């Protein structure tokens, strides 16, 4: 898994208490604002209308190594799909 750094783009899967879309919908665009560790980050999330909101201490998962993930997590985008 890549190391997270400030300014990188991730996909955010909202939790049920997040504003906006159903957590079972497509992931939302987010930018890393702070890195706590390789698997814990703070992000700025953009809802489906482009309105930003912040999330702190968000787990960052790799799709291939962590198939069972709770909602309210980030993952690296899949390119070339």
N, C-alpha and C positions, 0 to 999 in steps of 0.2 A: 504494500500500500504506500502511496506517496505521502510525504510529510506535509502536513498543512502549514500554510504560511498566510500572513495577512494579505488580503486582496484577491485571493484565489476564489474561484467560483465553485460552489457545491450545489447539490440538489437537496432541498429540505422537504421531508415528509411530515406534514403538520400533525400535531396531536389534537384530540377532540376539543381541548380548551383554547386552541388558537383561533384568532379571528379568520373569517373567510371560508375557504372551501372545505368540503367534506375531507377528512383525513384519508379516505380511500381513493381520492382523486389523484391525478398526476402530481408529481413533485413540483415544488416551487423553486424559483431561482433564489440563490442566496450568496452573499459575499462574506468571507471570513473576516471578522473584525479583531479577534484576539484568539491566541492559541494558548490553552491551558496545558495541553499535553498532545501527543500524537493522536489521541482518540477523544479529546474533549475540546470544544471550541465555542466561541461566541460568534453569532452571525447577525447580519441584517438580511431579513427575508423580504421578498417582494411578492405581494399577493397577486391574484390574477388580473388586477387592474393596475399593477405597478406601484401600489402604495406600500411603502416600507414599514416594517416593524422589527424590533430586535428580540433575540432569544439568547439566553446565556446558558452556559454549561450544557451544550448540545452534544450528544454522543455522535461521533463520526465513525461510520462502519464501512467496511469493504464488502461489497455484494458477494464476492466469491468466498470469503472466509467467515461471514456472519449472516447466514440465511434467516435466522429467527431474530427479528428486530422489532422493538416496540415502536409505536408511532411517536413522533417528536424527535426524529433523528435526521442526520445529514449523511449523504454519501457522495462519492465522486461521480460526476456525470459520465454517462456512457457516450463515447464519441463514435461516429460512423454507423449509427443504427438508422 
